[in-house]
Amino acid sequence: MTGDETIDAAEARQLLEVPPEQLEALVDQGVITPIDDGSGRLRYSRAEVMAARLMGG
């Protein structure tokens, strides 16, 4: 995912229009893979989030 823009959980939830629990479910299902930003915060690939949105995330 080198070069891919990452977004935080709040933005991912906003783009997907889902509550935190649903974002966690998408991660558990392997639809979206969280990325550790090195400071303990998880980020998400914008491309993966948008793909999940197109799939009905």
Summary of the structure (lengths in Angstrom):
residues: 57
radius of gyration: 10.3
end to end distance: 20.0
largest distance: 30.6
contacts: 145
relative contact order: 0.26
helix: 46%
strand: 18%
